[in-house]
Amino acid sequence: MGVLSEFKAFAVKGNVVDMAVGIIIGAAFGKIVSSFVGDVVMPPIGLLIGGVDFSDLVVTLKAAEGDVPAVVMAYGKFIQTIIDFIIVAFAIFIGVKVINRLKREEAVAPSAPPVPTKEEELLTEIRDLLKSQSNKP
């Protein structure tokens, strides 16, 4: 029962739950970016360079023979994946930059000095009186 309770304590910690939520949102964001790149960004780029569809850019290593499909290197899909990565990396960079800026602003915000307690005030008065008495000739 010890292992089960340890696992439960680990699984419900805030960091683990936050990480799980981040992974799920990241996977969904990756799909959105892939669709954005494949369906919105790449068609105009292909049109600008002469009507090229990047997903069709391949190098045939071995032609198809009968029922055996062709062996190809799909470098167009690779280019599209690199663009996906660049967009995701840039979005994460911007997010981290914003979070860091907010953390710096929190750290810079001055906090009010703590109000001394009545005991501290009384001790300060006693100290000051003792100093003034010791300075008299």
C-alpha positions in Angstrom: 0.0 0.0 0.0 3.0 2.3 0.5 3.8 2.5 -3.2 0.2 3.2 -4.2 0.0 6.1 -1.7 3.3 7.5 -2.8 2.2 7.3 -6.4 -1.1 9.1 -5.5 0.9 11.8 -3.7 3.2 12.2 -6.7 0.3 12.2 -9.3 -1.7 14.9 -7.6 1.2 17.3 -7.0 0.6 20.7 -8.7 3.7 20.3 -10.9 2.7 17.0 -12.4 -0.9 18.1 -13.1 0.4 21.4 -14.7 2.8 19.4 -16.8 0.1 17.1 -18.0 -2.1 20.1 -18.9 0.8 21.7 -20.8 1.5 18.5 -22.8 -2.2 18.2 -23.8 -2.4 21.9 -24.8 1.0 21.6 -26.6 -0.3 18.6 -28.6 -3.4 20.5 -29.6 -1.3 23.6 -30.4 1.0 21.4 -32.6 -2.0 20.2 -34.6 -3.2 23.8 -35.1 0.2 24.9 -36.2 0.5 22.0 -38.6 -2.8 22.9 -40.2 -1.8 26.5 -40.3 1.4 25.8 -42.1 0.0 23.1 -44.4 -3.2 24.8 -45.3 -2.5 28.5 -45.0 1.2 29.3 -45.2 2.6 26.7 -47.7 0.0 27.2 -50.6 0.9 30.9 -51.1 4.6 30.1 -50.8 4.2 27.4 -53.4 2.2 29.7 -55.6 4.9 32.4 -55.4 7.6 30.0 -56.5 5.7 28.7 -59.5 2.7 26.6 -58.3 4.7 24.1 -56.3 2.9 21.9 -53.8 5.5 21.1 -51.1 3.8 17.9 -50.1 4.5 16.6 -53.7 8.2 17.4 -53.6 9.9 14.0 -53.6 13.0 12.3 -54.9 12.3 8.8 -56.2 14.8 6.3 -55.1 13.2 3.3 -56.7 10.3 3.4 -59.1 7.1 1.4 -58.5 7.1 -2.1 -59.9 3.8 -3.9 -60.1 2.3 -4.1 -56.6 5.4 -2.7 -54.9 5.1 1.0 -54.3 7.8 3.5 -55.2 10.5 4.3 -52.6 10.7 8.1 -52.3 12.3 10.7 -50.1 9.5 13.3 -49.3 11.7 16.4 -48.7 8.7 18.7 -49.3 7.0 17.3 -46.2 10.3 17.7 -44.4 10.4 21.4 -45.4 6.9 21.8 -44.2 7.8 20.1 -40.8 10.7 22.5 -40.4 8.4 25.5 -40.9 6.0 23.9 -38.3 8.9 23.7 -35.9 10.0 27.3 -36.4 6.5 28.6 -35.8 6.0 26.5 -32.6 9.5 27.4 -31.3 8.8 31.1 -32.0 5.5 30.9 -30.2 7.1 29.2 -27.2 9.9 31.8 -27.2 7.4 34.6 -27.1 5.4 32.9 -24.3 8.5 32.4 -22.2 9.6 36.0 -22.8 6.3 37.3 -21.5 6.4 35.0 -18.5 9.9 36.2 -17.6 8.9 39.8 -18.0 6.0 39.3 -15.6 8.3 37.6 -13.1 10.7 40.5 -13.3 7.9 43.0 -12.7 6.8 41.0 -9.7 10.3 41.0 -8.2 10.8 44.7 -8.8 7.6 45.7 -7.1 8.6 47.1 -3.7 6.9 45.7 -0.7 6.0 47.9 2.2 8.4 47.6 5.1 6.9 45.6 8.0 5.3 47.7 10.7 7.2 47.2 14.0 5.3 45.7 16.8 4.7 47.6 20.0 7.4 45.6 21.7 9.9 46.6 19.0 8.9 50.2 19.3 9.4 50.1 23.1 12.8 48.4 22.7 13.8 51.1 20.2 12.8 53.9 22.6 14.8 52.2 25.4 17.8 51.9 23.2 17.6 55.5 22.1 17.3 56.6 25.8 20.3 54.5 26.8 22.3 56.0 24.0 21.4 59.5 24.9 22.3 58.9 28.6 25.6 57.4 27.7 26.5 60.4 25.5 26.0 62.9 28.3 29.3 64.0 30.1 
